[in-house]
Amino acid sequence: MHNVDDILSILEQIETELKSLDLYGGPLNRPNEEAFLSQMPFCLDTMDFHQWLEYVLIERLRLLIQNKQELPKSLLVHTAAQEYYRGSWHTYKDLIALLRQLDGFFA
């Protein structure tokens, strides 16, 4: 069983880190609906990775929790972040660490 309070807390921390990196878009910068139809992992053909985190991952996890629906059995986002931010790890290391913590809740 997942501890939803811990998951919600880490999602807040990820949002805060996105804001500190000046990557948080908020409702006014939400990608158009076509961007969400992507068949690529992490919508990488239609969004930046941080947009996928904000508008897909965080929103969906919160919605699942709010509606008391089943959460994913596993999650492996930090490795995608490591690859996406390759070469800039020092800038994104805190975000990647938070994503690793999130993944740990689904191990």
Summary of the structure (lengths in Angstrom):
residues: 107
radius of gyration: 13.4
end to end distance: 11.0
largest distance: 38.8
contacts: 279
relative contact order: 0.17
helix: 64%
strand: 0%
